[in-house]
């Protein structure tokens, strides 16, 4: 009986710890989703304005 009580206590603690981890990860995911959405909206706005386009470090501008 003692062994079962210890195992239940251990499993309960493990579930609580995992719940905290999942909750933290969900907060991170929500933040990242908002940031990605913001970046997508910003890029869509740039494309609509005609100011889009990425310049890569090793790429020469078109006027060279």
CHARMM internal coordinates of N, CA and C (Angstrom, degrees):
IC EDIT
DIST 1 N 1 CA 1.4496
DIST 1 CA 1 C 1.5359
ANGL 1 N 1 CA 1 C 111.29
DIST 1 C 2 N 1.3246
ANGL 1 CA 1 C 2 N 115.91
DIHE 1 N 1 CA 1 C 2 N -41.29
DIST 2 N 2 CA 1.4669
ANGL 1 C 2 N 2 CA 121.40
DIHE 1 CA 1 C 2 N 2 CA 179.23
DIST 2 CA 2 C 1.5256
ANGL 2 N 2 CA 2 C 110.20
DIHE 1 C 2 N 2 CA 2 C -60.43
DIST 2 C 3 N 1.3336
ANGL 2 CA 2 C 3 N 116.00
DIHE 2 N 2 CA 2 C 3 N -41.12
DIST 3 N 3 CA 1.4649
ANGL 2 C 3 N 3 CA 121.07
DIHE 2 CA 2 C 3 N 3 CA -179.11
DIST 3 CA 3 C 1.5330
ANGL 3 N 3 CA 3 C 110.93
DIHE 2 C 3 N 3 CA 3 C -62.19
DIST 3 C 4 N 1.3101
ANGL 3 CA 3 C 4 N 117.17
DIHE 3 N 3 CA 3 C 4 N -41.54
DIST 4 N 4 CA 1.4613
ANGL 3 C 4 N 4 CA 120.63
DIHE 3 CA 3 C 4 N 4 CA 179.91
DIST 4 CA 4 C 1.5223
ANGL 4 N 4 CA 4 C 111.20
DIHE 3 C 4 N 4 CA 4 C -65.80
DIST 4 C 5 N 1.3192
ANGL 4 CA 4 C 5 N 117.15
DIHE 4 N 4 CA 4 C 5 N -39.78
DIST 5 N 5 CA 1.4649
ANGL 4 C 5 N 5 CA 120.79
DIHE 4 CA 4 C 5 N 5 CA 178.89
DIST 5 CA 5 C 1.5276
ANGL 5 N 5 CA 5 C 110.63
DIHE 4 C 5 N 5 CA 5 C -64.48
DIST 5 C 6 N 1.3269
ANGL 5 CA 5 C 6 N 116.98
DIHE 5 N 5 CA 5 C 6 N -40.84
DIST 6 N 6 CA 1.4614
ANGL 5 C 6 N 6 CA 120.46
DIHE 5 CA 5 C 6 N 6 CA 177.10
DIST 6 CA 6 C 1.5215
ANGL 6 N 6 CA 6 C 111.19
DIHE 5 C 6 N 6 CA 6 C -64.31
DIST 6 C 7 N 1.3284
ANGL 6 CA 6 C 7 N 115.65
DIHE 6 N 6 CA 6 C 7 N -41.76
DIST 7 N 7 CA 1.4596
ANGL 6 C 7 N 7 CA 119.64
DIHE 6 CA 6 C 7 N 7 CA -179.69
DIST 7 CA 7 C 1.5256
ANGL 7 N 7 CA 7 C 111.04
DIHE 6 C 7 N 7 CA 7 C -65.63
DIST 7 C 8 N 1.3268
ANGL 7 CA 7 C 8 N 116.92
DIHE 7 N 7 CA 7 C 8 N -40.42
DIST 8 N 8 CA 1.4652
ANGL 7 C 8 N 8 CA 120.76
DIHE 7 CA 7 C 8 N 8 CA 178.10
DIST 8 CA 8 C 1.5276
ANGL 8 N 8 CA 8 C 110.03
DIHE 7 C 8 N 8 CA 8 C -64.21
DIST 8 C 9 N 1.3328
ANGL 8 CA 8 C 9 N 116.90
DIHE 8 N 8 CA 8 C 9 N -42.66
DIST 9 N 9 CA 1.4687
ANGL 8 C 9 N 9 CA 120.50
DIHE 8 CA 8 C 9 N 9 CA 178.67
DIST 9 CA 9 C 1.5292
ANGL 9 N 9 CA 9 C 110.24
DIHE 8 C 9 N 9 CA 9 C -62.20
DIST 9 C 10 N 1.3209
ANGL 9 CA 9 C 10 N 116.73
DIHE 9 N 9 CA 9 C 10 N -43.01
DIST 10 N 10 CA 1.4668
ANGL 9 C 10 N 10 CA 120.81
DIHE 9 CA 9 C 10 N 10 CA 178.88
DIST 10 CA 10 C 1.5297
ANGL 10 N 10 CA 10 C 110.87
DIHE 9 C 10 N 10 CA 10 C -63.14
DIST 10 C 11 N 1.3278
ANGL 10 CA 10 C 11 N 115.96
DIHE 10 N 10 CA 10 C 11 N -46.30
DIST 11 N 11 CA 1.4672
ANGL 10 C 11 N 11 CA 119.43
DIHE 10 CA 10 C 11 N 11 CA -179.02
DIST 11 CA 11 C 1.5275
ANGL 11 N 11 CA 11 C 111.37
DIHE 10 C 11 N 11 CA 11 C -65.86
DIST 11 C 12 N 1.3241
ANGL 11 CA 11 C 12 N 116.89
DIHE 11 N 11 CA 11 C 12 N -36.95
DIST 12 N 12 CA 1.4598
ANGL 11 C 12 N 12 CA 120.34
DIHE 11 CA 11 C 12 N 12 CA 177.43
DIST 12 CA 12 C 1.5225
ANGL 12 N 12 CA 12 C 110.48
DIHE 11 C 12 N 12 CA 12 C -63.10
DIST 12 C 13 N 1.3352
ANGL 12 CA 12 C 13 N 116.53
DIHE 12 N 12 CA 12 C 13 N -44.56
DIST 13 N 13 CA 1.4677
ANGL 12 C 13 N 13 CA 120.55
DIHE 12 CA 12 C 13 N 13 CA 178.54
DIST 13 CA 13 C 1.5286
ANGL 13 N 13 CA 13 C 110.45
DIHE 12 C 13 N 13 CA 13 C -63.11
DIST 13 C 14 N 1.3298
ANGL 13 CA 13 C 14 N 117.08
DIHE 13 N 13 CA 13 C 14 N -41.18
DIST 14 N 14 CA 1.4640
ANGL 13 C 14 N 14 CA 121.07
DIHE 13 CA 13 C 14 N 14 CA 179.30
DIST 14 CA 14 C 1.5233
ANGL 14 N 14 CA 14 C 110.98
DIHE 13 C 14 N 14 CA 14 C -62.64
DIST 14 C 15 N 1.3244
ANGL 14 CA 14 C 15 N 116.55
DIHE 14 N 14 CA 14 C 15 N -43.93
DIST 15 N 15 CA 1.4679
ANGL 14 C 15 N 15 CA 120.48
DIHE 14 CA 14 C 15 N 15 CA 178.69
DIST 15 CA 15 C 1.5235
ANGL 15 N 15 CA 15 C 110.31
DIHE 14 C 15 N 15 CA 15 C -61.87
DIST 15 C 16 N 1.3203
ANGL 15 CA 15 C 16 N 117.60
DIHE 15 N 15 CA 15 C 16 N -42.38
DIST 16 N 16 CA 1.4690
ANGL 15 C 16 N 16 CA 120.92
DIHE 15 CA 15 C 16 N 16 CA 178.87
DIST 16 CA 16 C 1.5271
ANGL 16 N 16 CA 16 C 111.28
DIHE 15 C 16 N 16 CA 16 C -62.56
DIST 16 C 17 N 1.3286
ANGL 16 CA 16 C 17 N 116.30
DIHE 16 N 16 CA 16 C 17 N -43.16
DIST 17 N 17 CA 1.4677
ANGL 16 C 17 N 17 CA 120.13
DIHE 16 CA 16 C 17 N 17 CA 178.65
DIST 17 CA 17 C 1.5268
ANGL 17 N 17 CA 17 C 110.97
DIHE 16 C 17 N 17 CA 17 C -63.90
DIST 17 C 18 N 1.3242
ANGL 17 CA 17 C 18 N 116.64
DIHE 17 N 17 CA 17 C 18 N -43.64
DIST 18 N 18 CA 1.4664
ANGL 17 C 18 N 18 CA 120.01
DIHE 17 CA 17 C 18 N 18 CA 179.22
DIST 18 CA 18 C 1.5207
ANGL 18 N 18 CA 18 C 111.07
DIHE 17 C 18 N 18 CA 18 C -65.13
DIST 18 C 19 N 1.3227
ANGL 18 CA 18 C 19 N 117.10
DIHE 18 N 18 CA 18 C 19 N -36.13
DIST 19 N 19 CA 1.4575
ANGL 18 C 19 N 19 CA 120.72
DIHE 18 CA 18 C 19 N 19 CA 177.62
DIST 19 CA 19 C 1.5299
ANGL 19 N 19 CA 19 C 110.74
DIHE 18 C 19 N 19 CA 19 C -62.63
DIST 19 C 20 N 1.3310
ANGL 19 CA 19 C 20 N 116.92
DIHE 19 N 19 CA 19 C 20 N -41.97
DIST 20 N 20 CA 1.4624
ANGL 19 C 20 N 20 CA 120.36
DIHE 19 CA 19 C 20 N 20 CA 177.24
DIST 20 CA 20 C 1.5245
ANGL 20 N 20 CA 20 C 110.99
DIHE 19 C 20 N 20 CA 20 C -62.12
DIST 20 C 21 N 1.3228
ANGL 20 CA 20 C 21 N 116.67
DIHE 20 N 20 CA 20 C 21 N -41.31
DIST 21 N 21 CA 1.4670
ANGL 20 C 21 N 21 CA 120.74
DIHE 20 CA 20 C 21 N 21 CA -179.91
DIST 21 CA 21 C 1.5205
ANGL 21 N 21 CA 21 C 110.49
DIHE 20 C 21 N 21 CA 21 C -64.89
DIST 21 C 22 N 1.3255
ANGL 21 CA 21 C 22 N 116.64
DIHE 21 N 21 CA 21 C 22 N -45.59
DIST 22 N 22 CA 1.4618
ANGL 21 C 22 N 22 CA 120.40
DIHE 21 CA 21 C 22 N 22 CA -179.25
DIST 22 CA 22 C 1.5259
ANGL 22 N 22 CA 22 C 110.49
DIHE 21 C 22 N 22 CA 22 C -64.14
DIST 22 C 23 N 1.3185
ANGL 22 CA 22 C 23 N 116.88
DIHE 22 N 22 CA 22 C 23 N -40.47
DIST 23 N 23 CA 1.4658
ANGL 22 C 23 N 23 CA 120.81
DIHE 22 CA 22 C 23 N 23 CA 178.35
DIST 23 CA 23 C 1.5264
ANGL 23 N 23 CA 23 C 110.56
DIHE 22 C 23 N 23 CA 23 C -62.14
DIST 23 C 24 N 1.3199
ANGL 23 CA 23 C 24 N 116.86
DIHE 23 N 23 CA 23 C 24 N -43.33
DIST 24 N 24 CA 1.4630
ANGL 23 C 24 N 24 CA 121.10
DIHE 23 CA 23 C 24 N 24 CA 178.29
DIST 24 CA 24 C 1.5271
ANGL 24 N 24 CA 24 C 110.77
DIHE 23 C 24 N 24 CA 24 C -64.14
DIST 24 C 25 N 1.3205
ANGL 24 CA 24 C 25 N 116.68
DIHE 24 N 24 CA 24 C 25 N -43.54
DIST 25 N 25 CA 1.4630
ANGL 24 C 25 N 25 CA 120.22
DIHE 24 CA 24 C 25 N 25 CA 179.51
DIST 25 CA 25 C 1.5233
ANGL 25 N 25 CA 25 C 111.03
DIHE 24 C 25 N 25 CA 25 C -64.11
DIST 25 C 26 N 1.3298
ANGL 25 CA 25 C 26 N 117.47
DIHE 25 N 25 CA 25 C 26 N -37.66
DIST 26 N 26 CA 1.4626
ANGL 25 C 26 N 26 CA 119.76
DIHE 25 CA 25 C 26 N 26 CA 179.02
DIST 26 CA 26 C 1.5200
ANGL 26 N 26 CA 26 C 110.55
DIHE 25 C 26 N 26 CA 26 C -64.86
DIST 26 C 27 N 1.3411
ANGL 26 CA 26 C 27 N 116.99
DIHE 26 N 26 CA 26 C 27 N -38.37
DIST 27 N 27 CA 1.4678
ANGL 26 C 27 N 27 CA 120.16
DIHE 26 CA 26 C 27 N 27 CA 176.60
DIST 27 CA 27 C 1.5277
ANGL 27 N 27 CA 27 C 110.20
DIHE 26 C 27 N 27 CA 27 C -61.96
DIST 27 C 28 N 1.3337
ANGL 27 CA 27 C 28 N 116.39
DIHE 27 N 27 CA 27 C 28 N -43.12
DIST 28 N 28 CA 1.4676
ANGL 27 C 28 N 28 CA 120.55
DIHE 27 CA 27 C 28 N 28 CA 178.11
DIST 28 CA 28 C 1.5244
ANGL 28 N 28 CA 28 C 110.70
DIHE 27 C 28 N 28 CA 28 C -62.84
DIST 28 C 29 N 1.3213
ANGL 28 CA 28 C 29 N 117.28
DIHE 28 N 28 CA 28 C 29 N -42.99
DIST 29 N 29 CA 1.4653
ANGL 28 C 29 N 29 CA 121.43
DIHE 28 CA 28 C 29 N 29 CA 179.88
DIST 29 CA 29 C 1.5237
ANGL 29 N 29 CA 29 C 110.28
DIHE 28 C 29 N 29 CA 29 C -63.03
DIST 29 C 30 N 1.3278
ANGL 29 CA 29 C 30 N 116.88
DIHE 29 N 29 CA 29 C 30 N -44.15
DIST 30 N 30 CA 1.4719
ANGL 29 C 30 N 30 CA 120.14
DIHE 29 CA 29 C 30 N 30 CA 179.43
DIST 30 CA 30 C 1.5252
ANGL 30 N 30 CA 30 C 110.82
DIHE 29 C 30 N 30 CA 30 C -60.66
DIST 30 C 31 N 1.3354
ANGL 30 CA 30 C 31 N 116.88
DIHE 30 N 30 CA 30 C 31 N -43.13
DIST 31 N 31 CA 1.4636
ANGL 30 C 31 N 31 CA 120.89
DIHE 30 CA 30 C 31 N 31 CA 178.45
DIST 31 CA 31 C 1.5255
ANGL 31 N 31 CA 31 C 110.74
DIHE 30 C 31 N 31 CA 31 C -62.54
DIST 31 C 32 N 1.3186
ANGL 31 CA 31 C 32 N 116.65
DIHE 31 N 31 CA 31 C 32 N -45.79
DIST 32 N 32 CA 1.4666
ANGL 31 C 32 N 32 CA 120.44
DIHE 31 CA 31 C 32 N 32 CA -179.63
DIST 32 CA 32 C 1.5234
ANGL 32 N 32 CA 32 C 111.70
DIHE 31 C 32 N 32 CA 32 C -64.51
DIST 32 C 33 N 1.3182
ANGL 32 CA 32 C 33 N 117.58
DIHE 32 N 32 CA 32 C 33 N -37.45
DIST 33 N 33 CA 1.4706
ANGL 32 C 33 N 33 CA 120.76
DIHE 32 CA 32 C 33 N 33 CA 176.99
DIST 33 CA 33 C 1.5310
ANGL 33 N 33 CA 33 C 110.58
DIHE 32 C 33 N 33 CA 33 C -61.91
DIST 33 C 34 N 1.3414
ANGL 33 CA 33 C 34 N 115.52
DIHE 33 N 33 CA 33 C 34 N -43.65
DIST 34 N 34 CA 1.4777
ANGL 33 C 34 N 34 CA 118.58
DIHE 33 CA 33 C 34 N 34 CA 179.01
DIST 34 CA 34 C 1.5268
ANGL 34 N 34 CA 34 C 110.96
DIHE 33 C 34 N 34 CA 34 C -63.13
DIST 34 C 35 N 1.3372
ANGL 34 CA 34 C 35 N 116.11
DIHE 34 N 34 CA 34 C 35 N -40.72
DIST 35 N 35 CA 1.4659
ANGL 34 C 35 N 35 CA 118.99
DIHE 34 CA 34 C 35 N 35 CA -179.93
DIST 35 CA 35 C 1.5236
ANGL 35 N 35 CA 35 C 111.65
DIHE 34 C 35 N 35 CA 35 C -66.98
DIST 35 C 36 N 1.3141
ANGL 35 CA 35 C 36 N 117.30
DIHE 35 N 35 CA 35 C 36 N -41.64
DIST 36 N 36 CA 1.4644
ANGL 35 C 36 N 36 CA 120.57
DIHE 35 CA 35 C 36 N 36 CA 178.28
DIST 36 CA 36 C 1.5279
ANGL 36 N 36 CA 36 C 110.02
DIHE 35 C 36 N 36 CA 36 C -63.43
DIST 36 C 37 N 1.3241
ANGL 36 CA 36 C 37 N 116.81
DIHE 36 N 36 CA 36 C 37 N -43.36
DIST 37 N 37 CA 1.4627
ANGL 36 C 37 N 37 CA 120.33
DIHE 36 CA 36 C 37 N 37 CA 178.59
DIST 37 CA 37 C 1.5237
ANGL 37 N 37 CA 37 C 110.58
DIHE 36 C 37 N 37 CA 37 C -60.82
DIST 37 C 38 N 1.3322
ANGL 37 CA 37 C 38 N 117.05
DIHE 37 N 37 CA 37 C 38 N -42.45
DIST 38 N 38 CA 1.4605
ANGL 37 C 38 N 38 CA 121.06
DIHE 37 CA 37 C 38 N 38 CA 178.75
DIST 38 CA 38 C 1.5336
ANGL 38 N 38 CA 38 C 110.43
DIHE 37 C 38 N 38 CA 38 C -61.85
DIST 38 C 39 N 1.3350
ANGL 38 CA 38 C 39 N 116.16
DIHE 38 N 38 CA 38 C 39 N -43.88
DIST 39 N 39 CA 1.4570
ANGL 38 C 39 N 39 CA 119.60
DIHE 38 CA 38 C 39 N 39 CA 179.61
DIST 39 CA 39 C 1.5232
ANGL 39 N 39 CA 39 C 111.53
DIHE 38 C 39 N 39 CA 39 C -65.74
DIST 39 C 40 N 1.3160
ANGL 39 CA 39 C 40 N 116.90
DIHE 39 N 39 CA 39 C 40 N -38.63
DIST 40 N 40 CA 1.4706
ANGL 39 C 40 N 40 CA 119.66
DIHE 39 CA 39 C 40 N 40 CA 178.21
DIST 40 CA 40 C 1.5240
ANGL 40 N 40 CA 40 C 110.76
DIHE 39 C 40 N 40 CA 40 C -64.94
DIST 40 C 41 N 1.3219
ANGL 40 CA 40 C 41 N 116.38
DIHE 40 N 40 CA 40 C 41 N -41.80
DIST 41 N 41 CA 1.4669
ANGL 40 C 41 N 41 CA 119.73
DIHE 40 CA 40 C 41 N 41 CA 177.92
DIST 41 CA 41 C 1.5245
ANGL 41 N 41 CA 41 C 110.80
DIHE 40 C 41 N 41 CA 41 C -64.64
DIST 41 C 42 N 1.3187
ANGL 41 CA 41 C 42 N 116.84
DIHE 41 N 41 CA 41 C 42 N -41.06
DIST 42 N 42 CA 1.4627
ANGL 41 C 42 N 42 CA 120.93
DIHE 41 CA 41 C 42 N 42 CA 179.40
DIST 42 CA 42 C 1.5281
ANGL 42 N 42 CA 42 C 110.30
DIHE 41 C 42 N 42 CA 42 C -63.39
DIST 42 C 43 N 1.3274
ANGL 42 CA 42 C 43 N 117.22
DIHE 42 N 42 CA 42 C 43 N -43.30
DIST 43 N 43 CA 1.4610
ANGL 42 C 43 N 43 CA 120.61
DIHE 42 CA 42 C 43 N 43 CA -179.80
DIST 43 CA 43 C 1.5231
ANGL 43 N 43 CA 43 C 110.85
DIHE 42 C 43 N 43 CA 43 C -67.56
DIST 43 C 44 N 1.3241
ANGL 43 CA 43 C 44 N 117.49
DIHE 43 N 43 CA 43 C 44 N -38.71
DIST 44 N 44 CA 1.4637
ANGL 43 C 44 N 44 CA 120.32
DIHE 43 CA 43 C 44 N 44 CA 177.51
DIST 44 CA 44 C 1.5264
ANGL 44 N 44 CA 44 C 110.15
DIHE 43 C 44 N 44 CA 44 C -63.08
DIST 44 C 45 N 1.3122
ANGL 44 CA 44 C 45 N 116.78
DIHE 44 N 44 CA 44 C 45 N -38.36
DIST 45 N 45 CA 1.4652
ANGL 44 C 45 N 45 CA 120.87
DIHE 44 CA 44 C 45 N 45 CA 177.81
DIST 45 CA 45 C 1.5286
ANGL 45 N 45 CA 45 C 110.46
DIHE 44 C 45 N 45 CA 45 C -65.77
DIST 45 C 46 N 1.3225
ANGL 45 CA 45 C 46 N 117.11
DIHE 45 N 45 CA 45 C 46 N -41.97
DIST 46 N 46 CA 1.4669
ANGL 45 C 46 N 46 CA 120.31
DIHE 45 CA 45 C 46 N 46 CA 178.38
DIST 46 CA 46 C 1.5208
ANGL 46 N 46 CA 46 C 111.00
DIHE 45 C 46 N 46 CA 46 C -63.01
DIST 46 C 47 N 1.3292
ANGL 46 CA 46 C 47 N 116.18
DIHE 46 N 46 CA 46 C 47 N -42.34
DIST 47 N 47 CA 1.4680
ANGL 46 C 47 N 47 CA 119.17
DIHE 46 CA 46 C 47 N 47 CA 178.85
DIST 47 CA 47 C 1.5170
ANGL 47 N 47 CA 47 C 111.07
DIHE 46 C 47 N 47 CA 47 C -63.81
DIST 47 C 48 N 1.3345
ANGL 47 CA 47 C 48 N 117.08
DIHE 47 N 47 CA 47 C 48 N -39.44
DIST 48 N 48 CA 1.4581
ANGL 47 C 48 N 48 CA 120.95
DIHE 47 CA 47 C 48 N 48 CA 179.92
DIST 48 CA 48 C 1.5233
ANGL 48 N 48 CA 48 C 110.94
DIHE 47 C 48 N 48 CA 48 C -66.45
DIST 48 C 49 N 1.3342
ANGL 48 CA 48 C 49 N 116.45
DIHE 48 N 48 CA 48 C 49 N -32.79
DIST 49 N 49 CA 1.4582
ANGL 48 C 49 N 49 CA 120.84
DIHE 48 CA 48 C 49 N 49 CA 179.72
DIST 49 CA 49 C 1.5258
ANGL 49 N 49 CA 49 C 112.10
DIHE 48 C 49 N 49 CA 49 C -85.30
DIST 49 C 50 N 1.3215
ANGL 49 CA 49 C 50 N 116.30
DIHE 49 N 49 CA 49 C 50 N -10.91
DIST 50 N 50 CA 1.4531
ANGL 49 C 50 N 50 CA 119.62
DIHE 49 CA 49 C 50 N 50 CA -179.17
DIST 50 CA 50 C 1.5093
ANGL 50 N 50 CA 50 C 113.59
DIHE 49 C 50 N 50 CA 50 C 79.72
DIST 50 C 51 N 1.3281
ANGL 50 CA 50 C 51 N 117.61
DIHE 50 N 50 CA 50 C 51 N 15.35
DIST 51 N 51 CA 1.4688
ANGL 50 C 51 N 51 CA 120.26
DIHE 50 CA 50 C 51 N 51 CA 179.85
DIST 51 CA 51 C 1.5201
ANGL 51 N 51 CA 51 C 111.91
DIHE 50 C 51 N 51 CA 51 C -105.38
DIST 51 C 52 N 1.3155
ANGL 51 CA 51 C 52 N 117.32
DIHE 51 N 51 CA 51 C 52 N 11.76
DIST 52 N 52 CA 1.4686
ANGL 51 C 52 N 52 CA 121.08
DIHE 51 CA 51 C 52 N 52 CA -178.30
DIST 52 CA 52 C 1.5103
ANGL 52 N 52 CA 52 C 111.01
DIHE 51 C 52 N 52 CA 52 C -73.64
DIST 52 C 53 N 1.2758
ANGL 52 CA 52 C 53 N 115.17
DIHE 52 N 52 CA 52 C 53 N -176.14
DIST 53 N 53 CA 1.4530
ANGL 52 C 53 N 53 CA 120.60
DIHE 52 CA 52 C 53 N 53 CA 179.06
DIST 53 CA 53 C 1.5085
ANGL 53 N 53 CA 53 C 110.68
DIHE 52 C 53 N 53 CA 53 C 112.45
DIST 53 C 54 N 1.2800
ANGL 53 CA 53 C 54 N 114.96
DIHE 53 N 53 CA 53 C 54 N 129.21
DIST 54 N 54 CA 1.4596
ANGL 53 C 54 N 54 CA 120.20
DIHE 53 CA 53 C 54 N 54 CA -179.41
DIST 54 CA 54 C 1.5162
ANGL 54 N 54 CA 54 C 109.54
DIHE 53 C 54 N 54 CA 54 C -100.28
DIST 54 C 55 N 1.3071
ANGL 54 CA 54 C 55 N 115.96
DIHE 54 N 54 CA 54 C 55 N 140.49
DIST 55 N 55 CA 1.4567
ANGL 54 C 55 N 55 CA 121.53
DIHE 54 CA 54 C 55 N 55 CA 175.24
DIST 55 CA 55 C 1.5199
ANGL 55 N 55 CA 55 C 106.87
DIHE 54 C 55 N 55 CA 55 C -107.34
DIST 55 C 56 N 1.3203
ANGL 55 CA 55 C 56 N 115.44
DIHE 55 N 55 CA 55 C 56 N 122.50
DIST 56 N 56 CA 1.4489
ANGL 55 C 56 N 56 CA 120.35
DIHE 55 CA 55 C 56 N 56 CA -179.54
DIST 56 CA 56 C 1.5204
ANGL 56 N 56 CA 56 C 108.85
DIHE 55 C 56 N 56 CA 56 C -93.90
DIST 56 C 57 N 1.3255
ANGL 56 CA 56 C 57 N 116.56
DIHE 56 N 56 CA 56 C 57 N 151.78
DIST 57 N 57 CA 1.4562
ANGL 56 C 57 N 57 CA 122.51
DIHE 56 CA 56 C 57 N 57 CA -173.30
DIST 57 CA 57 C 1.5177
ANGL 57 N 57 CA 57 C 114.38
DIHE 56 C 57 N 57 CA 57 C -55.95
DIST 57 C 58 N 1.3104
ANGL 57 CA 57 C 58 N 118.56
DIHE 57 N 57 CA 57 C 58 N -36.35
DIST 58 N 58 CA 1.4656
ANGL 57 C 58 N 58 CA 120.51
DIHE 57 CA 57 C 58 N 58 CA -176.67
DIST 58 CA 58 C 1.5290
ANGL 58 N 58 CA 58 C 112.92
DIHE 57 C 58 N 58 CA 58 C -100.48
DIST 58 C 59 N 1.3133
ANGL 58 CA 58 C 59 N 116.66
DIHE 58 N 58 CA 58 C 59 N 11.14
DIST 59 N 59 CA 1.4623
ANGL 58 C 59 N 59 CA 120.50
DIHE 58 CA 58 C 59 N 59 CA -177.53
DIST 59 CA 59 C 1.5215
ANGL 59 N 59 CA 59 C 109.85
DIHE 58 C 59 N 59 CA 59 C -99.99
DIST 59 C 60 N 1.3196
ANGL 59 CA 59 C 60 N 116.29
DIHE 59 N 59 CA 59 C 60 N 132.43
DIST 60 N 60 CA 1.4693
ANGL 59 C 60 N 60 CA 120.10
DIHE 59 CA 59 C 60 N 60 CA 178.20
DIST 60 CA 60 C 1.5204
ANGL 60 N 60 CA 60 C 109.86
DIHE 59 C 60 N 60 CA 60 C -81.16
DIST 60 C 61 N 1.3015
ANGL 60 CA 60 C 61 N 116.66
DIHE 60 N 60 CA 60 C 61 N 142.39
DIST 61 N 61 CA 1.4724
ANGL 60 C 61 N 61 CA 119.82
DIHE 60 CA 60 C 61 N 61 CA 174.71
DIST 61 CA 61 C 1.5377
ANGL 61 N 61 CA 61 C 109.60
DIHE 60 C 61 N 61 CA 61 C -61.89
DIST 61 C 62 N 1.3099
ANGL 61 CA 61 C 62 N 117.90
DIHE 61 N 61 CA 61 C 62 N 156.19
DIST 62 N 62 CA 1.4653
ANGL 61 C 62 N 62 CA 121.52
DIHE 61 CA 61 C 62 N 62 CA -174.95
DIST 62 CA 62 C 1.5358
ANGL 62 N 62 CA 62 C 114.93
DIHE 61 C 62 N 62 CA 62 C -63.34
DIST 62 C 63 N 1.3208
ANGL 62 CA 62 C 63 N 119.86
DIHE 62 N 62 CA 62 C 63 N -19.08
DIST 63 N 63 CA 1.4632
ANGL 62 C 63 N 63 CA 120.40
DIHE 62 CA 62 C 63 N 63 CA -176.63
DIST 63 CA 63 C 1.5330
ANGL 63 N 63 CA 63 C 112.54
DIHE 62 C 63 N 63 CA 63 C -83.75
DIST 63 C 64 N 1.3512
ANGL 63 CA 63 C 64 N 119.49
DIHE 63 N 63 CA 63 C 64 N 2.23
DIST 64 N 64 CA 1.4647
ANGL 63 C 64 N 64 CA 121.08
DIHE 63 CA 63 C 64 N 64 CA 177.76
DIST 64 CA 64 C 1.4982
ANGL 64 N 64 CA 64 C 110.73
DIHE 63 C 64 N 64 CA 64 C -85.64
END
COOR INIT
IC SEED 1 N 1 CA 1 C
IC BUILD
